[in-house]
């Protein structure tokens, strides 16, 4: 299989996932900038998750790319790099760490994900977005456009060789299989989206739980400080209640003593202000 043929097959396959835009053989900047075989972006304002796909049809080409580190230049513009090769060309152990691997089976016209790429966050420069918008308009891959042309040509040859009825039966089965495969892909994409939503919900709940735990720790520490309890020990509810009662009783005693002291002071002040006759009268009285 030739390089461009596999590139187009890959673009058709990726294009069937309706949440992505894709470009083929698109240079992502001025001369010398990376030019992935297939470049995709999710149709999302907040999480476009750009990804670069590098097609290799020979072992020597793959090894040369890995040795030179050409794929690393894609990481400035892509959250992940995935190598795409004919089935059996390499194994997932041959792929650099962090990169993904997909294989193509020409007999069944199917792609298989053998290794998932490590996705890292990336912010696309404005010049790249403008490049994709302006220069990339003619390179946006239209899903199944080339494949439809190929199938039309194949079907025409089969009709000539086997007749219309046999050709119609053969291609009816083939179209049914393709529709089935497309539905499976759409279902998988939906499942992946729902799984991402569930993961976000779980992460949000975990964060809320951590916030509640942190607040509870702060509240207990503040309570212990107010009650004069040791901050590094754990007290049961009845111990906290007992401490509160003890402090309340002590507060009541302190208040009663303060009232008596105030009354004594008032009496002492009154005696000091009294005249000598009043003192004698008080003493004799």
TORFIKE-797287 format. One line per 8 residues: for each residue x, y, z of C-alpha. Coordinates in nm, 2 decimals. Layout:
// residues N
X/Y/Z ~ ...
// end
This chain:
// residues 285
0.00/0.00/0.00 ~ 0.12/0.35/-0.09 ~ 0.16/0.63/0.16 ~ -0.10/0.86/0.02 ~ -0.35/0.58/-0.01 ~ -0.32/0.49/0.36 ~ -0.34/0.86/0.45 ~ -0.67/0.90/0.27
-0.81/0.58/0.42 ~ -0.71/0.71/0.76 ~ -0.87/1.05/0.70 ~ -1.19/0.87/0.59 ~ -1.19/0.66/0.90 ~ -1.13/0.96/1.14 ~ -1.37/1.17/0.95 ~ -1.65/0.93/1.03
-1.62/1.05/1.39 ~ -1.85/1.35/1.36 ~ -1.70/1.55/1.65 ~ -1.37/1.63/1.46 ~ -1.24/1.84/1.18 ~ -0.94/1.72/0.99 ~ -0.68/1.82/0.74 ~ -0.44/1.61/0.53
-0.08/1.70/0.46 ~ -0.13/2.05/0.61 ~ 0.18/2.25/0.71 ~ 0.11/2.41/1.05 ~ 0.31/2.73/0.99 ~ 0.57/2.89/0.77 ~ 0.83/2.70/0.57 ~ 1.00/2.44/0.79
0.70/2.39/1.02 ~ 0.56/2.04/1.09 ~ 0.34/1.89/0.83 ~ 0.14/1.60/0.98 ~ -0.01/1.35/0.74 ~ -0.35/1.39/0.91 ~ -0.43/1.66/1.17 ~ -0.75/1.67/1.36
-0.93/1.91/1.60 ~ -1.24/1.84/1.80 ~ -1.54/2.07/1.73 ~ -1.51/2.23/2.07 ~ -1.44/2.59/2.18 ~ -1.30/2.49/2.51 ~ -1.13/2.15/2.45 ~ -1.02/2.12/2.08
-0.76/1.85/2.17 ~ -0.56/1.87/1.84 ~ -0.39/1.54/1.74 ~ -0.13/1.46/1.48 ~ -0.12/1.13/1.28 ~ 0.20/1.02/1.11 ~ 0.15/0.75/0.84 ~ 0.44/0.51/0.78
0.43/0.23/0.51 ~ 0.79/0.11/0.54 ~ 1.00/0.00/0.84 ~ 1.30/0.21/0.72 ~ 1.08/0.53/0.71 ~ 0.95/0.46/1.05 ~ 1.29/0.40/1.21 ~ 1.43/0.71/1.04
1.15/0.93/1.18 ~ 1.19/0.79/1.53 ~ 1.57/0.82/1.52 ~ 1.56/1.18/1.40 ~ 1.28/1.27/1.65 ~ 1.07/1.43/1.37 ~ 0.75/1.34/1.56 ~ 0.85/1.56/1.85
0.81/1.87/1.65 ~ 0.43/1.80/1.63 ~ 0.40/1.83/2.01 ~ 0.41/2.21/1.98 ~ 0.08/2.20/1.80 ~ -0.07/1.86/1.91 ~ -0.18/1.71/2.23 ~ -0.07/1.36/2.10
0.11/1.19/1.82 ~ -0.02/0.86/1.67 ~ 0.17/0.65/1.42 ~ -0.04/0.47/1.16 ~ 0.11/0.17/0.98 ~ 0.00/-0.14/0.78 ~ -0.08/-0.43/1.00 ~ 0.23/-0.63/1.11
0.48/-0.36/1.02 ~ 0.58/-0.28/1.38 ~ 0.46/-0.35/1.73 ~ 0.35/-0.12/2.01 ~ 0.69/-0.17/2.18 ~ 0.86/0.00/1.88 ~ 0.66/0.32/1.93 ~ 0.83/0.60/2.13
0.69/0.66/2.49 ~ 0.38/0.87/2.49 ~ 0.30/0.81/2.12 ~ 0.00/0.60/2.00 ~ -0.02/0.33/1.74 ~ -0.29/0.23/1.49 ~ -0.27/-0.04/1.23 ~ -0.46/-0.08/0.90
-0.57/-0.42/0.77 ~ -0.60/-0.39/0.40 ~ -0.79/-0.72/0.36 ~ -1.07/-0.61/0.59 ~ -1.03/-0.23/0.53 ~ -1.03/-0.17/0.91 ~ -0.82/0.02/1.16 ~ -0.72/-0.11/1.50
-0.59/0.09/1.80 ~ -0.30/-0.10/1.94 ~ -0.16/0.17/2.18 ~ -0.33/0.48/2.32 ~ -0.13/0.80/2.31 ~ -0.06/1.01/2.62 ~ -0.27/1.33/2.58 ~ -0.11/1.65/2.71
-0.27/2.00/2.72 ~ -0.16/2.23/2.44 ~ -0.27/2.58/2.34 ~ -0.27/2.65/1.96 ~ -0.09/2.97/1.86 ~ -0.31/3.22/1.68 ~ -0.10/3.19/1.36 ~ -0.18/2.81/1.35
-0.55/2.88/1.38 ~ -0.53/3.14/1.10 ~ -0.32/2.89/0.89 ~ -0.59/2.62/0.93 ~ -0.87/2.87/0.85 ~ -0.71/3.04/0.54 ~ -0.46/2.81/0.38 ~ -0.62/2.49/0.51
-0.96/2.56/0.35 ~ -0.87/2.35/0.05 ~ -0.71/2.08/0.26 ~ -1.01/2.00/0.48 ~ -1.08/1.64/0.42 ~ -1.44/1.57/0.31 ~ -1.55/1.24/0.46 ~ -1.58/0.96/0.22
-1.55/1.19/-0.09 ~ -1.25/0.99/-0.23 ~ -1.38/0.66/-0.10 ~ -1.71/0.71/-0.29 ~ -1.52/0.77/-0.61 ~ -1.31/0.46/-0.55 ~ -1.62/0.25/-0.48 ~ -1.80/0.38/-0.79
-1.51/0.28/-1.01 ~ -1.49/-0.06/-0.84 ~ -1.86/-0.12/-0.87 ~ -1.85/-0.03/-1.24 ~ -1.58/-0.29/-1.31 ~ -1.76/-0.55/-1.11 ~ -2.09/-0.48/-1.30 ~ -1.90/-0.53/-1.63
-1.74/-0.86/-1.51 ~ -2.03/-1.02/-1.32 ~ -2.34/-0.84/-1.44 ~ -2.57/-0.60/-1.27 ~ -2.76/-0.84/-1.04 ~ -2.46/-1.00/-0.89 ~ -2.28/-0.67/-0.85 ~ -2.59/-0.51/-0.69
-2.61/-0.80/-0.43 ~ -2.24/-0.78/-0.35 ~ -2.24/-0.40/-0.30 ~ -2.57/-0.41/-0.10 ~ -2.40/-0.64/0.15 ~ -2.09/-0.41/0.15 ~ -2.29/-0.10/0.21 ~ -2.48/-0.27/0.49
-2.15/-0.36/0.65 ~ -2.03/0.00/0.62 ~ -2.34/0.14/0.77 ~ -2.31/-0.10/1.06 ~ -1.94/0.00/1.11 ~ -2.04/0.37/1.10 ~ -2.31/0.31/1.36 ~ -2.06/0.13/1.58
-1.82/0.42/1.56 ~ -2.09/0.67/1.64 ~ -2.19/0.46/1.94 ~ -1.83/0.44/2.06 ~ -1.79/0.82/2.02 ~ -2.10/0.87/2.23 ~ -1.99/0.63/2.50 ~ -1.65/0.81/2.52
-1.82/1.14/2.55 ~ -2.05/1.02/2.83 ~ -1.75/0.86/3.01 ~ -1.57/1.20/3.00 ~ -1.88/1.36/3.15 ~ -1.90/1.10/3.42 ~ -1.53/1.15/3.50 ~ -1.58/1.52/3.53
-1.88/1.47/3.76 ~ -1.67/1.23/3.98 ~ -1.38/1.48/3.99 ~ -1.62/1.76/4.09 ~ -1.77/1.54/4.37 ~ -1.43/1.45/4.50 ~ -1.33/1.82/4.51 ~ -1.65/1.91/4.70
-1.59/1.62/4.94 ~ -1.23/1.75/5.00 ~ -1.36/2.10/5.07 ~ -1.62/1.97/5.32 ~ -1.35/1.77/5.50 ~ -1.12/2.07/5.51 ~ -1.39/2.28/5.65 ~ -1.48/2.02/5.91
-1.11/2.00/6.02 ~ -1.10/2.38/6.05 ~ -1.43/2.39/6.25 ~ -1.31/2.12/6.50 ~ -0.97/2.30/6.54 ~ -1.15/2.62/6.61 ~ -1.39/2.45/6.86 ~ -1.10/2.29/7.04
-0.92/2.62/7.06 ~ -1.22/2.79/7.21 ~ -1.28/2.51/7.46 ~ -0.91/2.49/7.55 ~ -0.88/2.13/7.44 ~ -0.56/1.98/7.30 ~ -0.56/2.03/6.92 ~ -0.38/1.70/6.84
-0.62/1.48/7.04 ~ -0.96/1.34/6.93 ~ -1.24/1.40/7.18 ~ -1.58/1.22/7.17 ~ -1.91/1.41/7.18 ~ -1.97/1.34/7.55 ~ -1.63/1.48/7.64 ~ -1.69/1.80/7.44
-2.03/1.83/7.61 ~ -1.87/1.78/7.95 ~ -1.61/2.04/7.88 ~ -1.88/2.29/7.77 ~ -2.07/2.23/8.09 ~ -1.76/2.27/8.30 ~ -1.68/2.60/8.14 ~ -2.04/2.71/8.18
-2.04/2.62/8.55 ~ -1.71/2.80/8.61 ~ -1.85/3.11/8.43 ~ -2.16/3.11/8.66 ~ -1.94/3.08/8.97 ~ -1.72/3.36/8.85 ~ -2.02/3.58/8.78 ~ -2.16/3.51/9.14
-1.83/3.60/9.29 ~ -1.80/3.91/9.09 ~ -2.15/4.02/9.21 ~ -2.06/3.97/9.58 ~ -1.73/4.15/9.53 ~ -1.93/4.44/9.37 ~ -2.17/4.45/9.66 ~ -1.88/4.45/9.92
-1.72/4.73/9.74 ~ -2.04/4.93/9.74 ~ -2.08/4.88/10.12 ~ -1.71/4.97/10.18 ~ -1.75/5.29/9.98 ~ -2.07/5.39/10.17 ~ -1.89/5.34/10.50 ~ -1.60/5.55/10.40
-1.83/5.84/10.30 ~ -2.04/5.83/10.63 ~ -1.99/6.11/10.90 ~ -1.85/6.02/11.24 ~ -2.20/6.05/11.39 ~ -2.33/5.82/11.13 ~ -2.05/5.57/11.21 ~ -2.13/5.58/11.58
-2.49/5.54/11.51 ~ -2.41/5.25/11.28 ~ -2.18/5.10/11.54 ~ -2.44/5.14/11.82 ~ -2.73/5.06/11.61
// end
